[in-house]
Amino acid sequence: MHLEGYDCLGMSATAYGLACLELEASDSGIRSLVSVQGSLAMFAIHRWGREEQKQQWLPNMAAGEAIGCFGLTEPDHGSDPASMRTRARRDGDDWVLDGRKMWITNGAVADVAVVWAQTDEGIRGFVVPTDTPGFSANTIKHKMSLRASVTSELVLDGVRLPADAVFPEVIGLKGPLSCLNEARYGIVWGAMGAARSSLEAAIDYSKERKPIGGFQLTQAKLADMELEYVKGVLLALHLGRRKDAGTVRPEQISLGKLNNVREAMEICRTARTILGANGISLEYPVIRHANNLESVLTYEGTVEMHTLVVGQALTGLPAFR
Ligand SMILES: Cc1cc2nc3c(=O)[nH]c(=O)nc-3n(C[C@H](O)[C@H](O)[C@H](O)COP(=O)(O)OP(=O)(O)OC[C@H]3O[C@@H](n4cnc5c(N)ncnc54)[C@H](O)[C@@H]3O)c2cc1C
């Protein structure tokens, strides 16, 4: 909804953020599907793709008729994507891709995968229709978090692509990081949706089950949850307005993701205590949101990586190694 042209709605970053909040108030898995579709797969094609790639995929993806995924993480390389082992080599005019991607949202239901791979020139992005021979996706089972979202392993076994499957201009981590920045922005808002849903459940419960809401300690918990929720939404709104003005910086989005996911988790955990034993039941949304946020804390950059981004912005010293 925030992209321009190709049947996309061209709405503001702030409006998109609010939609992420409402979707995640339902379930982080639903917001994840939307983030990967719009902010990772579609954004990558929109920002870095050839005109023909945009025409081929974006209108269908905007209509939800084609689903996209974004393959960056590998079994042995997550926070350090520069070390990825998936390789794309030239064979005549064609490209041939070999490797594996892990933890890929929408992977097994995707029609198109944006895959990042090492080449002789550096990391490059490829648009891979998922019916290309040699491409397969295996659903990752037994997740205790983000269960409403499909997460997959992608296997690339001699996937042969035409010369124009590659993004023409971007080489290096700038390509994938530009997309992650978009998705992280949606998370700044989205996490507050999970927090709001849990806070509302705790307020309702404490009023219904008398006298829990009348205890001072319960009210102190609710007041603290409300404070962090309101601060998180205001931070998201501020970043959204900066994004709409074209002035937001990546480290500011890191700061927002770090704070809002951490505080959303704390709100969910506190809500869980107010619900007592019912707090662990799926009859209430709280434990589901809390479990979902464990994934949100890790994907799109872990707490530690965003801490280091903020630390570098403050000191000028990179401490990633
Ligand atoms: C449900 C789900 C969906 C996902 N969807 C996608 C997707 O669609 N596409 C995609 O490409 N990926 C996806 N991911 C993967 C996600 O982005 C990675 O899991 C994440 O980047 C962390 O990588 P890792 O799991 O390999 O952990 P690692 O990088 O191995 O990190 C493990 C721990 O070490 C810490 N650490 C690592 N390096 C440093 C350092 N230099 N200094 C200090 N601490 C460090 C980390 O912060 C973390 O605490 C998804 C993950 C999940 C759980």
The ligand as a Gaussian input file, in Angstrom:
#p B3LYP/6-31G(d) Opt

LIG

0 1
 C        9.743000     -16.811000      12.057000
 C       10.934000     -16.283000      11.304000
 C       10.775000     -15.776000      10.025000
 C       11.882000     -15.331000       9.295000
 N       11.705000     -14.865000       8.001000
 C       12.801000     -14.562000       7.253000
 C       12.663000     -14.207000       5.868000
 O       11.556000     -14.098000       5.333000
 N       13.784000     -13.985000       5.123000
 C       15.033000     -14.078000       5.666000
 O       16.004000     -13.894000       4.928000
 N       15.199000     -14.417000       6.988000
 C       14.115000     -14.660000       7.780000
 N       14.268000     -14.999000       9.115000
 C       15.622000     -15.156000       9.649000
 C       16.067000     -14.050000      10.584000
 O       16.235000     -12.840000       9.891000
 C       17.352000     -14.537000      11.297000
 O       16.969000     -15.584000      12.166000
 C       18.059000     -13.429000      12.049000
 O       18.673000     -12.508000      11.168000
 C       19.135000     -13.983000      13.004000
 O       19.948000     -14.890000      12.346000
 P       20.247000     -16.325000      12.999000
 O       18.966000     -16.966000      13.381000
 O       21.141000     -17.060000      12.063000
 O       21.018000     -16.017000      14.342000
 P       22.583000     -15.701000      14.485000
 O       22.993000     -14.656000      13.520000
 O       23.321000     -16.989000      14.496000
 O       22.621000     -15.056000      15.934000
 C       22.502000     -15.847000      17.141000
 C       22.747000     -14.926000      18.329000
 O       24.070000     -14.346000      18.229000
 C       23.992000     -12.933000      18.259000
 N       25.030000     -12.352000      17.407000
 C       25.295000     -12.661000      16.107000
 N       26.311000     -11.901000      15.650000
 C       26.667000     -11.065000      16.663000
 C       27.649000     -10.026000      16.814000
 N       28.448000      -9.692000      15.815000
 N       27.737000      -9.422000      18.006000
 C       26.912000      -9.742000      19.033000
 N       25.970000     -10.700000      18.961000
 C       25.844000     -11.356000      17.777000
 C       22.605000     -12.621000      17.712000
 O       22.183000     -11.319000      18.075000
 C       21.793000     -13.723000      18.340000
 O       21.486000     -13.391000      19.675000
 C       13.163000     -15.386000       9.878000
 C       13.312000     -15.873000      11.198000
 C       12.214000     -16.304000      11.910000
 C       12.398000     -16.827000      13.315000

